[in-house]
């Protein structure tokens, strides 16, 4: 039988390279739908949309769009109708937030540019189109040349249907998750020998009694149930259903890798990271989203290369998976932190009208709330590695989808949301390797949440084991509050990297200062 650490880090590196190459070979080339036409007044009207995952999807989209644009402009003549694998500089500028030298209308997933020899005629055409055209959930505005192009105001044409759909997703996922947790606890005696997390199982165990650690099953079940709801509400627009289903498929390997560890206790960190890389590669293949920018010029230049972007995306997703597992040390800590991050992601996805991110985010939030009913404050069930790695993958993939599909969203918004678990992981590696001169993967009891428990909460009661469960549940509050404040602040500036970048870096510095202060406190 393989030992828990039999998979060496060289093999992990080889696995990283293999999954990167696999994703590179399988990932379809994204294509932008593009339509160019002229009207009776000799105004050149150009439509360009955000990239679809493949050329086939783009062609299907064009088959519908040409009818829509001609309906609004019956005297127009289509000059070009293409699926573009790459954009020229002018087309890239159209999709960016930069001011344009000609009038334009921003769509929720693209832009319309107007060009004519007479600028007045182009502007008048743009203003007339803004009055007669409609865009799903948005009020259209003609933006004159050389003006800033802000995000569109949201207008809910199907408000009650959307509200009912999201409420049903939240409640259904929550109830399913709650019920699965109930079943796990109700029949605990049947699986205790496999599922229990024992109090003597390691240096990072701070609970008072053996507890089931397979709560991740409830989270995954909540997501599965949500797919059925999406199918019912989106029969007319099945792309949302397909995206949700692809997300579930991609998350399966990392979830299974964690669950196997929860049951067998014989899946090492390197092996779990490999499972997360496989999930990341599948997500790139099926959903197409990559980390293709971080708003730092030289690095963004590197990310223009598909192999570099794919490698960076796989590394980022697997890193967040591991980071969420690291902070899953006390009742409700990681589940509550993830819930706060999801609320912020959903809020921004709502503003940019990204239905897929909203639906998955709401479903996962409902699953977490159902799980938290049993996990916090009494700690009757743990999410385990299956839940933590599923949570990390979901947060990372939702963040990447939001960034990739919506260029107006700053990458530093999602970086700020996930800063705590990422910095916790990176600083722990530095602390172990550089300061303690030990292996980076060696467990210890020096994480920030553990210092909060040992230095602040336990205090004089540290020798009273009957209160261990009560003290355990209080740790989450010390993390939730600053996380909620941070999420609220960065959500106000979600499109402004100039503000978010220094805020994120300041948060990292604050983490180190607080950590060192906690370390200096007496036991």
TISEDREN-36562 format. One line per field, with one value per residue (C-alpha): y, z, x; residue number from 1; residue in three letters. Coordinates in nm, 4 decimals. Example, Ala and Ser with C-alpha at 12.3 -4.5 7.8 and 13.67 -1.06 7.14 Angstrom:
2
yy <- -0.4500; -0.1060
zz <- 0.7800; 0.7140
xx <- 1.2300; 1.3670
k <- 1; 2
r <- ALA; SER
This chain:
523
yy <- 0.0000; 0.3490; 0.5557; 0.8963; 1.0724; 0.8293; 1.0793; 1.2990; 1.6654; 1.5981; 1.3871; 1.6721; 1.9108; 1.6618; 1.6424; 2.0214; 2.0283; 1.7430; 1.9057; 2.2365; 2.0694; 1.8742; 2.1891; 2.3667; 2.0894; 2.0469; 2.4078; 2.5387; 2.8741; 3.1490; 3.3511; 3.6956; 3.7487; 4.0491; 4.2183; 4.5203; 4.7012; 5.0368; 5.2256; 5.4546; 5.7559; 5.5870; 5.5301; 5.2267; 5.0361; 4.7707; 4.5187; 4.3180; 4.0867; 3.9271; 3.5971; 3.2761; 2.9566; 2.8115; 2.8917; 2.6691; 2.8627; 3.1880; 3.0768; 2.9705; 3.3114; 3.4922; 3.2997; 3.4765; 3.8135; 3.9058; 3.8866; 4.0960; 4.3787; 4.3928; 4.4080; 4.7331; 4.8657; 4.7387; 4.9699; 4.8450; 4.6239; 4.3712; 4.3986; 4.1402; 3.8676; 3.6860; 3.4854; 3.6333; 3.4276; 3.7502; 4.1197; 4.4059; 4.7039; 4.9047; 4.6208; 4.5661; 4.9358; 4.9093; 4.6368; 4.8150; 5.0905; 5.3526; 5.6538; 5.6136; 5.8651; 5.7847; 5.7404; 5.3999; 5.2002; 4.9558; 4.6288; 4.3980; 4.1625; 4.3792; 4.7177; 4.8968; 5.1578; 5.4232; 5.5782; 5.8256; 6.1044; 6.3439; 6.2982; 6.4636; 6.2000; 5.9203; 6.0650; 6.1112; 5.7492; 5.6302; 5.8295; 5.7010; 5.3401; 5.3799; 5.4768; 5.1896; 4.9049; 4.7007; 4.4909; 4.2173; 4.3838; 4.7044; 5.0547; 5.1571; 5.4933; 5.6503; 5.7588; 6.0500; 6.0363; 6.0995; 6.0338; 5.7811; 5.4646; 5.3579; 5.0307; 5.0199; 5.0806; 4.7584; 4.7426; 4.4246; 4.3407; 4.0007; 4.1030; 3.8748; 3.5722; 3.6321; 3.6844; 3.3646; 3.1677; 3.2852; 3.2429; 2.8888; 2.8116; 2.9439; 2.7669; 2.4365; 2.4099; 2.5029; 2.2455; 1.9694; 2.0466; 2.0614; 1.7311; 1.5473; 1.6663; 1.5395; 1.1970; 1.1802; 1.2514; 1.0349; 0.7282; 0.8222; 0.4845; 0.3146; 0.5110; 0.6358; 0.4067; 0.5710; 0.9277; 1.0326; 1.2977; 1.1936; 1.4373; 1.2721; 1.2644; 1.5438; 1.8670; 2.0715; 1.9066; 2.1314; 1.9657; 1.7839; 1.4618; 1.2460; 1.4129; 1.3161; 1.4993; 1.4244; 1.7383; 1.8124; 1.5593; 1.7962; 2.0896; 1.8897; 1.7591; 2.1150; 2.2099; 1.9038; 1.9869; 2.3412; 2.2208; 2.0866; 2.4248; 2.6009; 2.3662; 2.4536; 2.8301; 2.8482; 2.6264; 2.9190; 2.9990; 2.6576; 2.8005; 2.8778; 2.5142; 2.3882; 2.6215; 2.5068; 2.1412; 2.1950; 2.3546; 2.0478; 1.8138; 2.0136; 2.0195; 1.6405; 1.5343; 1.7762; 1.6856; 1.3120; 1.3515; 1.5272; 1.2782; 0.9849; 1.1496; 1.2062; 0.8367; 0.6652; 0.9259; 0.8170; 1.0916; 1.3274; 1.7007; 1.6430; 1.3985; 1.6339; 1.9170; 1.6930; 1.6302; 2.0077; 2.0557; 1.8020; 1.9917; 2.3182; 2.1667; 2.0342; 2.3757; 2.5420; 2.2854; 2.3093; 2.6687; 2.8306; 3.0926; 3.1860; 3.4334; 3.6542; 3.9788; 4.1116; 4.4766; 4.4737; 4.5513; 4.3117; 4.0186; 4.0898; 4.0737; 3.7237; 3.6188; 3.7000; 3.3659; 3.0863; 2.8377; 3.0957; 3.1885; 2.8226; 2.7395; 3.0455; 2.9545; 2.5940; 2.7081; 2.9705; 2.7335; 2.4577; 2.7150; 2.8485; 2.4903; 2.4231; 2.7628; 2.7036; 2.3671; 2.5332; 2.7805; 2.5080; 2.4601; 2.5731; 2.5546; 2.7664; 2.9476; 2.8551; 2.8110; 3.1550; 3.3172; 3.1622; 3.2784; 3.6369; 3.6146; 3.4655; 3.7505; 3.9977; 3.7948; 3.7661; 4.1406; 4.2306; 3.9587; 4.1114; 4.4533; 4.3162; 4.0807; 3.7541; 3.5036; 3.1964; 3.3344; 3.4536; 3.1154; 2.9064; 3.1535; 3.1541; 2.7730; 2.7366; 3.0005; 2.8104; 2.4869; 2.6567; 2.8019; 2.4584; 2.3104; 2.5910; 2.5064; 2.1888; 2.3067; 2.6327; 2.6894; 2.3304; 2.1573; 1.8495; 1.7883; 1.9055; 1.9759; 1.7820; 1.7928; 1.7131; 2.0204; 2.2485; 2.1617; 2.1860; 2.5268; 2.6452; 2.5299; 2.6905; 3.0281; 3.0330; 2.9289; 3.1751; 3.4544; 3.3586; 3.3343; 3.6771; 3.8326; 3.6577; 3.7210; 4.0808; 4.2946; 4.5818; 4.3807; 4.4409; 4.1311; 4.2952; 4.2722; 3.8934; 3.9035; 4.1176; 3.8813; 3.5794; 3.7568; 3.6024; 3.2296; 3.3006; 3.5090; 3.2566; 2.9832; 3.1793; 3.3156; 2.9682; 2.8349; 3.1197; 3.0752; 2.7029; 2.7085; 3.0265; 3.0893; 2.7419; 2.5611; 2.2784; 2.1306; 2.3596; 2.0791; 1.9857; 2.0571; 2.2853; 2.4868; 2.8303; 2.9476; 3.2767; 3.1102; 2.8756; 3.1690; 3.3440; 3.0308; 2.9721; 3.3321; 3.5160; 3.2870; 3.0029; 3.2161; 3.1088; 2.8410; 2.6403; 2.3583; 2.3145; 2.0637; 2.0783; 2.4284; 2.3376; 2.3236; 2.6638; 2.8272; 2.6594; 2.8242; 3.1746; 3.1756; 3.2241; 3.5542; 3.7031; 3.6179; 3.6849; 4.0473; 4.1795; 3.9614; 4.1196; 4.4712; 4.3959; 4.2458; 4.5490; 4.7933; 4.6144; 4.5659; 4.9439; 4.9703; 4.6448; 4.8026; 5.0255; 4.8545; 5.1800; 5.1670; 4.7916; 4.7142; 4.9253; 4.8075; 4.4449; 4.5049; 4.6959; 4.4002; 4.1654; 4.3892; 4.4118; 4.0319; 4.0032; 4.2737; 4.1143; 3.7700; 3.8887; 4.0635; 3.7448; 3.5449; 3.7783; 3.7336; 3.4967; 3.1531
zz <- 0.0000; -0.0803; 0.2211; 0.2728; 0.1603; -0.1100; -0.3869; -0.3938; -0.4827; -0.8041; -0.9151; -0.8108; -1.0317; -1.3168; -1.2572; -1.2711; -1.6047; -1.7382; -1.6375; -1.7878; -2.1185; -2.1073; -2.0522; -2.3268; -2.5749; -2.4793; -2.4287; -2.7328; -2.8768; -2.7587; -3.0378; -3.0360; -3.2256; -3.4586; -3.6883; -3.9064; -4.1045; -4.2539; -4.2471; -4.5000; -4.3639; -4.4323; -4.0625; -3.9975; -3.7025; -3.5421; -3.2823; -3.0908; -2.8023; -2.5269; -2.6263; -2.6315; -2.5158; -2.8682; -3.2347; -3.2430; -2.9581; -3.1307; -3.4615; -3.2843; -3.1174; -3.4495; -3.5980; -3.3514; -3.3279; -3.6952; -3.6807; -3.3633; -3.4979; -3.8309; -3.6448; -3.4806; -3.8044; -4.1013; -4.3475; -4.2477; -4.4689; -4.3008; -4.4306; -4.2091; -3.9767; -3.8227; -3.5267; -3.4417; -3.2655; -3.1881; -3.1901; -3.3439; -3.1319; -3.2201; -3.1255; -2.7986; -2.7197; -2.7904; -2.5264; -2.2731; -2.0330; -2.2241; -2.3847; -2.7576; -3.0385; -3.1642; -3.0038; -2.8561; -2.6633; -2.3999; -2.3871; -2.0875; -2.2797; -2.5562; -2.7269; -3.0335; -3.2010; -3.4489; -3.7093; -3.9892; -4.1836; -4.0100; -3.6327; -3.5745; -3.7841; -3.5982; -3.2613; -3.3711; -3.4929; -3.1636; -2.9615; -3.1724; -3.1343; -2.7582; -2.7456; -2.9547; -2.8657; -2.5482; -2.3743; -2.1237; -1.7841; -1.8801; -1.9838; -2.2842; -2.3082; -2.6007; -2.4868; -2.6919; -2.8167; -2.5728; -2.2634; -1.9860; -2.0314; -1.6919; -1.6238; -1.7112; -1.4631; -1.3879; -1.4803; -1.3954; -1.6689; -1.5034; -1.1443; -0.9762; -1.1826; -1.1042; -0.7359; -0.7225; -0.8965; -0.6604; -0.3514; -0.4595; -0.5248; -0.1831; 0.0087; -0.1799; -0.1560; 0.2111; 0.2906; 0.0980; 0.2725; 0.6120; 0.5515; 0.4346; 0.7479; 0.9523; 0.7876; 0.8459; 1.2158; 1.2469; 1.1196; 1.2588; 1.4192; 1.0775; 0.9400; 1.2506; 1.1989; 0.8629; 0.8981; 1.2502; 1.3111; 1.6453; 1.9076; 1.9239; 1.5456; 1.5277; 1.6529; 1.4759; 1.6502; 1.8932; 1.9358; 2.2434; 2.0917; 1.7803; 1.5040; 1.1476; 0.8936; 0.5780; 0.5720; 0.2271; 0.0957; 0.2046; 0.0212; -0.2992; -0.2707; -0.2405; -0.5634; -0.7440; -0.6422; -0.7705; -1.1245; -1.1513; -1.0498; -1.3082; -1.5781; -1.4916; -1.4843; -1.7905; -2.0502; -2.2926; -2.2218; -2.1719; -2.1743; -1.8038; -1.7351; -1.9324; -1.7492; -1.4098; -1.5123; -1.6393; -1.3061; -1.1184; -1.3456; -1.2979; -0.9195; -0.8914; -0.8892; -0.6160; -0.4086; -0.4464; -0.3586; -0.0360; 0.0543; 0.0029; 0.2495; 0.4966; 0.4884; 0.4457; 0.6116; 0.3513; 0.0856; 0.1284; 0.0537; -0.2756; -0.3905; -0.2993; -0.4834; -0.7871; -0.7695; -0.7540; -1.0608; -1.2514; -1.1567; -1.2669; -1.6028; -1.6568; -1.5698; -1.8247; -2.0835; -2.0203; -1.9021; -2.0802; -1.8121; -1.7386; -1.5238; -1.8133; -1.6261; -1.2848; -1.3900; -1.3603; -1.7038; -1.7313; -1.5843; -1.8010; -2.0969; -1.9954; -1.9432; -2.3067; -2.3763; -2.3436; -2.1834; -1.9214; -1.8470; -1.8156; -1.5864; -1.3702; -1.3526; -1.2482; -0.9886; -0.8560; -0.8247; -0.6561; -0.4223; -0.3099; -0.2584; -0.0216; 0.1467; 0.2326; 0.3810; 0.5984; 0.7561; 0.8176; 1.1737; 1.3961; 1.3980; 1.1212; 1.0334; 0.6679; 0.5977; 0.7392; 0.5634; 0.2331; 0.2852; 0.3295; 0.0157; -0.1795; -0.0830; -0.2227; -0.5420; -0.5933; -0.5369; -0.8038; -1.0424; -1.0036; -1.1056; -1.4211; -1.4918; -1.4822; -1.4282; -1.4138; -1.1322; -0.9439; -0.9700; -0.8637; -0.5887; -0.4473; -0.4584; -0.2785; -0.0241; 0.0509; 0.0921; 0.3344; 0.5416; 0.5708; 0.6752; 0.9247; 1.1136; 1.2304; 1.2248; 1.4200; 1.7093; 1.8371; 1.5853; 1.5386; 1.1908; 1.0000; 0.6258; 0.6104; 0.3262; 0.0737; 0.1737; 0.2163; -0.1206; -0.2915; -0.1300; -0.2362; -0.5938; -0.6106; -0.4798; -0.7090; -1.0195; -0.9529; -0.9107; -1.2368; -1.4242; -1.2971; -1.4073; -1.7414; -1.8486; -1.7212; -1.8057; -1.5933; -1.2723; -1.1178; -1.0473; -0.7195; -0.6086; -0.5976; -0.4660; -0.1746; -0.0999; -0.0855; 0.0734; 0.4202; 0.3294; 0.0589; 0.2870; 0.5686; 0.3401; 0.1956; 0.5330; 0.6868; 0.4156; 0.4775; 0.8541; 0.8375; 0.5703; 0.6529; 1.0231; 1.1691; 0.9147; 0.8777; 0.5882; 0.4488; 0.4578; 0.8220; 1.0337; 1.3361; 1.5702; 1.4715; 1.2219; 1.3060; 1.3981; 1.6315; 1.7971; 1.8462; 2.0191; 2.2380; 2.3135; 2.3388; 2.3788; 2.5962; 2.8451; 3.1992; 3.0865; 2.8885; 3.1421; 3.1378; 2.8596; 2.9129; 2.7616; 2.4677; 2.2241; 2.3364; 2.3004; 1.9639; 1.8148; 1.9227; 1.6991; 1.3863; 1.5162; 1.5229; 1.1536; 1.0321; 1.1479; 0.9665; 0.6667; 0.6491; 0.6781; 0.4064; 0.1763; 0.2198; 0.1419; -0.1656; -0.3018; -0.3203; -0.5431; -0.7379; -1.0677; -0.9411; -0.9274; -0.8279; -0.4959; -0.4474; -0.5066; -0.2155; 0.0021; -0.0635; 0.0062; 0.3237; 0.4357; 0.3830; 0.5926; 0.8618; 0.8732; 0.9433; 1.2123; 1.3883; 1.3627; 1.5237; 1.7974; 1.8712; 1.8774; 2.1384; 2.3789; 2.6736; 2.6600
xx <- 0.0000; 0.1212; 0.2144; 0.0641; 0.3780; 0.4855; 0.4104; 0.7186; 0.7287; 0.9243; 0.6290; 0.3979; 0.5974; 0.5754; 0.1997; 0.1763; 0.3567; 0.1422; -0.1885; -0.0737; 0.0089; -0.3177; -0.5215; -0.3268; -0.4018; -0.7685; -0.8728; -1.0599; -0.9529; -1.1904; -1.3561; -1.5155; -1.8397; -1.8008; -2.0528; -1.9777; -2.2477; -2.3375; -2.6678; -2.8316; -2.6388; -2.3017; -2.2321; -2.0120; -2.1580; -1.9364; -2.0486; -1.7886; -1.8688; -1.6630; -1.5040; -1.7054; -1.5354; -1.5056; -1.5573; -1.8656; -2.0283; -1.9398; -2.0958; -2.4146; -2.4246; -2.3769; -2.6696; -2.8976; -2.7248; -2.7444; -3.1236; -3.1311; -2.9140; -3.1005; -3.4297; -3.3133; -3.1611; -3.3662; -3.1909; -2.8442; -2.6310; -2.4021; -2.0460; -1.8748; -1.9965; -1.7016; -1.5765; -1.2373; -0.9714; -0.7841; -0.8687; -0.6775; -0.5731; -0.8825; -1.1190; -0.9335; -0.9772; -1.3503; -1.3857; -1.1650; -1.2700; -1.0685; -1.2361; -1.2956; -1.2457; -1.5970; -1.9409; -2.0181; -2.2763; -2.1585; -2.3511; -2.3461; -2.1147; -1.9754; -1.9750; -2.1150; -1.8930; -2.0134; -1.7812; -1.8566; -1.6914; -1.9316; -1.8943; -2.2329; -2.4099; -2.2308; -2.3347; -2.6969; -2.7129; -2.5673; -2.8238; -3.1132; -2.9978; -2.9690; -3.3356; -3.4707; -3.2340; -3.2510; -2.9908; -3.0729; -3.1255; -2.9484; -3.0462; -2.8371; -2.6637; -2.4823; -2.1390; -1.9969; -1.6407; -1.3546; -1.5651; -1.5254; -1.7292; -1.8662; -2.0435; -2.4104; -2.6866; -2.8700; -3.2367; -3.4247; -3.6718; -3.7343; -3.6743; -3.9278; -3.8288; -3.4619; -3.5388; -3.7453; -3.4700; -3.1949; -3.4127; -3.4997; -3.1325; -3.0333; -3.3085; -3.2891; -2.9111; -2.9303; -3.1979; -3.0216; -2.6925; -2.8628; -3.0426; -2.7298; -2.5505; -2.8451; -2.8233; -2.4478; -2.4987; -2.8113; -2.6258; -2.2873; -2.2348; -2.2369; -1.9417; -1.7609; -1.4608; -1.4001; -1.5267; -1.4291; -1.1670; -1.0191; -0.8973; -0.5537; -0.5039; -0.2466; -0.0977; -0.3662; -0.6637; -0.8501; -1.1896; -1.3193; -1.4592; -1.4351; -1.6360; -1.7402; -1.5247; -1.7238; -1.9400; -1.8008; -2.0530; -2.3314; -2.1723; -2.1354; -2.4931; -2.6225; -2.4450; -2.5815; -2.9385; -2.8950; -2.8242; -3.1803; -3.3217; -3.1078; -3.2381; -3.5990; -3.5412; -3.3161; -3.4802; -3.4763; -3.1085; -2.9435; -2.5889; -2.6287; -2.7220; -2.4223; -2.1857; -2.3154; -2.2887; -1.9339; -1.8458; -1.9731; -1.7781; -1.4578; -1.4956; -1.5422; -1.1719; -1.0639; -1.3699; -1.3089; -0.9413; -1.0361; -1.3097; -1.0734; -0.8339; -1.1205; -1.2090; -0.8712; -0.6424; -0.3874; -0.3824; -0.0885; -0.0722; 0.1087; -0.1579; -0.4422; -0.2693; -0.2463; -0.6214; -0.6765; -0.4566; -0.6640; -0.9812; -0.8201; -0.7232; -1.0770; -1.2212; -0.9932; -1.1004; -1.4752; -1.5226; -1.2283; -1.1562; -0.7951; -0.6085; -0.5033; -0.4308; -0.3322; -0.2997; 0.0789; 0.2235; 0.5206; 0.3273; 0.0236; 0.2579; 0.3632; 0.0025; -0.0739; 0.0953; -0.1610; 0.0856; 0.1862; -0.1759; -0.2782; 0.0163; -0.0562; -0.4262; -0.3594; -0.1074; -0.3487; -0.6458; -0.4459; -0.2901; -0.6286; -0.7535; -0.4642; -0.5012; -0.8683; -0.7747; -0.5108; -0.7540; -1.0126; -0.8942; -1.1815; -1.5610; -1.7082; -1.3877; -1.3421; -1.7151; -1.7931; -1.4985; -1.6030; -1.9624; -1.8422; -1.6279; -1.9196; -2.1521; -1.8977; -1.8478; -2.2240; -2.2702; -2.0150; -2.1389; -2.4851; -2.3541; -2.1909; -2.4835; -2.2867; -2.5659; -2.3430; -2.1261; -2.4350; -2.6109; -2.3116; -2.2245; -2.5780; -2.5969; -2.2648; -2.3642; -2.6857; -2.4904; -2.2528; -2.5364; -2.6987; -2.3658; -2.2932; -2.6133; -2.4363; -2.0756; -2.0956; -2.0884; -2.1144; -1.8877; -2.1057; -1.9616; -1.6535; -1.6272; -1.3006; -1.0534; -1.3263; -1.5232; -1.2216; -1.0696; -1.4108; -1.4577; -1.1129; -1.1661; -1.5106; -1.3946; -1.0923; -1.2879; -1.5709; -1.3166; -1.1445; -1.4749; -1.5771; -1.2473; -1.2212; -1.5796; -1.5926; -1.2889; -1.4196; -1.3641; -1.0238; -0.8122; -0.7184; -1.0806; -1.0630; -0.7048; -0.8235; -1.1116; -0.8809; -0.5831; -0.6156; -0.5903; -0.3293; -0.1065; -0.1561; -0.0237; 0.2678; 0.3774; 0.3549; 0.5848; 0.8296; 0.8113; 0.8793; 1.1472; 1.3385; 1.2786; 1.2229; 1.4462; 1.1934; 0.9962; 0.7279; 0.4693; 0.5330; 0.2192; 0.2503; 0.0298; 0.1565; -0.1071; -0.2767; -0.6073; -0.4189; -0.2401; -0.5742; -0.6995; -0.3946; -0.2948; -0.6270; -0.9272; -0.8120; -0.6193; -0.6824; -0.9291; -0.6768; -0.6797; -1.0568; -1.1270; -1.5024; -1.4969; -1.2764; -1.5693; -1.6964; -1.3564; -1.3044; -1.6130; -1.5042; -1.1963; -1.4090; -1.5452; -1.1948; -1.1554; -1.5090; -1.5244; -1.2144; -1.3043; -1.6514; -1.5077; -1.2537; -1.5186; -1.7432; -1.4618; -1.3220; -1.6747; -1.7084; -1.4005; -1.4334; -1.3263; -1.0457; -0.7054; -0.5354; -0.7210; -0.7433; -0.3748; -0.2421; -0.5323; -0.4381; -0.0700; -0.1574; -0.3687; -0.0736; 0.1515; -0.1172; -0.1376; 0.2362; 0.2239; -0.0741; 0.0849; 0.4084; 0.2129; 0.0179; 0.3390; 0.4871; 0.1943; 0.2454; 0.0814
k <- 1; 2; 3; 4; 5; 6; 7; 8; 9; 10; 11; 12; 13; 14; 15; 16; 17; 18; 19; 20; 21; 22; 23; 24; 25; 26; 27; 28; 29; 30; 31; 32; 33; 34; 35; 36; 37; 38; 39; 40; 41; 42; 43; 44; 45; 46; 47; 48; 49; 50; 51; 52; 53; 54; 55; 56; 57; 58; 59; 60; 61; 62; 63; 64; 65; 66; 67; 68; 69; 70; 71; 72; 73; 74; 75; 76; 77; 78; 79; 80; 81; 82; 83; 84; 85; 86; 87; 88; 89; 90; 91; 92; 93; 94; 95; 96; 97; 98; 99; 100; 101; 102; 103; 104; 105; 106; 107; 108; 109; 110; 111; 112; 113; 114; 115; 116; 117; 118; 119; 120; 121; 122; 123; 124; 125; 126; 127; 128; 129; 130; 131; 132; 133; 134; 135; 136; 137; 138; 139; 140; 141; 142; 143; 144; 145; 146; 147; 148; 149; 150; 151; 152; 153; 154; 155; 156; 157; 158; 159; 160; 161; 162; 163; 164; 165; 166; 167; 168; 169; 170; 171; 172; 173; 174; 175; 176; 177; 178; 179; 180; 181; 182; 183; 184; 185; 186; 187; 188; 189; 190; 191; 192; 193; 194; 195; 196; 197; 198; 199; 200; 201; 202; 203; 204; 205; 206; 207; 208; 209; 210; 211; 212; 213; 214; 215; 216; 217; 218; 219; 220; 221; 222; 223; 224; 225; 226; 227; 228; 229; 230; 231; 232; 233; 234; 235; 236; 237; 238; 239; 240; 241; 242; 243; 244; 245; 246; 247; 248; 249; 250; 251; 252; 253; 254; 255; 256; 257; 258; 259; 260; 261; 262; 263; 264; 265; 266; 267; 268; 269; 270; 271; 272; 273; 274; 275; 276; 277; 278; 279; 280; 281; 282; 283; 284; 285; 286; 287; 288; 289; 290; 291; 292; 293; 294; 295; 296; 297; 298; 299; 300; 301; 302; 303; 304; 305; 306; 307; 308; 309; 310; 311; 312; 313; 314; 315; 316; 317; 318; 319; 320; 321; 322; 323; 324; 325; 326; 327; 328; 329; 330; 331; 332; 333; 334; 335; 336; 337; 338; 339; 340; 341; 342; 343; 344; 345; 346; 347; 348; 349; 350; 351; 352; 353; 354; 355; 356; 357; 358; 359; 360; 361; 362; 363; 364; 365; 366; 367; 368; 369; 370; 371; 372; 373; 374; 375; 376; 377; 378; 379; 380; 381; 382; 383; 384; 385; 386; 387; 388; 389; 390; 391; 392; 393; 394; 395; 396; 397; 398; 399; 400; 401; 402; 403; 404; 405; 406; 407; 408; 409; 410; 411; 412; 413; 414; 415; 416; 417; 418; 419; 420; 421; 422; 423; 424; 425; 426; 427; 428; 429; 430; 431; 432; 433; 434; 435; 436; 437; 438; 439; 440; 441; 442; 443; 444; 445; 446; 447; 448; 449; 450; 451; 452; 453; 454; 455; 456; 457; 458; 459; 460; 461; 462; 463; 464; 465; 466; 467; 468; 469; 470; 471; 472; 473; 474; 475; 476; 477; 478; 479; 480; 481; 482; 483; 484; 485; 486; 487; 488; 489; 490; 491; 492; 493; 494; 495; 496; 497; 498; 499; 500; 501; 502; 503; 504; 505; 506; 507; 508; 509; 510; 511; 512; 513; 514; 515; 516; 517; 518; 519; 520; 521; 522; 523
r <- UNK; UNK; UNK; UNK; UNK; UNK; UNK; UNK; UNK; UNK; UNK; UNK; UNK; UNK; UNK; UNK; UNK; UNK; UNK; UNK; UNK; UNK; UNK; UNK; UNK; UNK; UNK; UNK; UNK; UNK; UNK; UNK; UNK; UNK; UNK; UNK; UNK; UNK; UNK; UNK; UNK; UNK; UNK; UNK; UNK; UNK; UNK; UNK; UNK; UNK; UNK; UNK; UNK; UNK; UNK; UNK; UNK; UNK; UNK; UNK; UNK; UNK; UNK; UNK; UNK; UNK; UNK; UNK; UNK; UNK; UNK; UNK; UNK; UNK; UNK; UNK; UNK; UNK; UNK; UNK; UNK; UNK; UNK; UNK; UNK; UNK; UNK; UNK; UNK; UNK; UNK; UNK; UNK; UNK; UNK; UNK; UNK; UNK; UNK; UNK; UNK; UNK; UNK; UNK; UNK; UNK; UNK; UNK; UNK; UNK; UNK; UNK; UNK; UNK; UNK; UNK; UNK; UNK; UNK; UNK; UNK; UNK; UNK; UNK; UNK; UNK; UNK; UNK; UNK; UNK; UNK; UNK; UNK; UNK; UNK; UNK; UNK; UNK; UNK; UNK; UNK; UNK; UNK; UNK; UNK; UNK; UNK; UNK; UNK; UNK; UNK; UNK; UNK; UNK; UNK; UNK; UNK; UNK; UNK; UNK; UNK; UNK; UNK; UNK; UNK; UNK; UNK; UNK; UNK; UNK; UNK; UNK; UNK; UNK; UNK; UNK; UNK; UNK; UNK; UNK; UNK; UNK; UNK; UNK; UNK; UNK; UNK; UNK; UNK; UNK; UNK; UNK; UNK; UNK; UNK; UNK; UNK; UNK; UNK; UNK; UNK; UNK; UNK; UNK; UNK; UNK; UNK; UNK; UNK; UNK; UNK; UNK; UNK; UNK; UNK; UNK; UNK; UNK; UNK; UNK; UNK; UNK; UNK; UNK; UNK; UNK; UNK; UNK; UNK; UNK; UNK; UNK; UNK; UNK; UNK; UNK; UNK; UNK; UNK; UNK; UNK; UNK; UNK; UNK; UNK; UNK; UNK; UNK; UNK; UNK; UNK; UNK; UNK; UNK; UNK; UNK; UNK; UNK; UNK; UNK; UNK; UNK; UNK; UNK; UNK; UNK; UNK; UNK; UNK; UNK; UNK; UNK; UNK; UNK; UNK; UNK; UNK; UNK; UNK; UNK; UNK; UNK; UNK; UNK; UNK; UNK; UNK; UNK; UNK; UNK; UNK; UNK; UNK; UNK; UNK; UNK; UNK; UNK; UNK; UNK; UNK; UNK; UNK; UNK; UNK; UNK; UNK; UNK; UNK; UNK; UNK; UNK; UNK; UNK; UNK; UNK; UNK; UNK; UNK; UNK; UNK; UNK; UNK; UNK; UNK; UNK; UNK; UNK; UNK; UNK; UNK; UNK; UNK; UNK; UNK; UNK; UNK; UNK; UNK; UNK; UNK; UNK; UNK; UNK; UNK; UNK; UNK; UNK; UNK; UNK; UNK; UNK; UNK; UNK; UNK; UNK; UNK; UNK; UNK; UNK; UNK; UNK; UNK; UNK; UNK; UNK; UNK; UNK; UNK; UNK; UNK; UNK; UNK; UNK; UNK; UNK; UNK; UNK; UNK; UNK; UNK; UNK; UNK; UNK; UNK; UNK; UNK; UNK; UNK; UNK; UNK; UNK; UNK; UNK; UNK; UNK; UNK; UNK; UNK; UNK; UNK; UNK; UNK; UNK; UNK; UNK; UNK; UNK; UNK; UNK; UNK; UNK; UNK; UNK; UNK; UNK; UNK; UNK; UNK; UNK; UNK; UNK; UNK; UNK; UNK; UNK; UNK; UNK; UNK; UNK; UNK; UNK; UNK; UNK; UNK; UNK; UNK; UNK; UNK; UNK; UNK; UNK; UNK; UNK; UNK; UNK; UNK; UNK; UNK; UNK; UNK; UNK; UNK; UNK; UNK; UNK; UNK; UNK; UNK; UNK; UNK; UNK; UNK; UNK; UNK; UNK; UNK; UNK; UNK; UNK; UNK; UNK; UNK; UNK; UNK; UNK; UNK; UNK; UNK; UNK; UNK; UNK; UNK; UNK; UNK; UNK; UNK; UNK; UNK; UNK; UNK; UNK; UNK; UNK; UNK; UNK; UNK; UNK; UNK; UNK; UNK; UNK; UNK; UNK; UNK; UNK; UNK; UNK; UNK; UNK; UNK; UNK; UNK; UNK; UNK; UNK; UNK; UNK; UNK; UNK; UNK; UNK; UNK
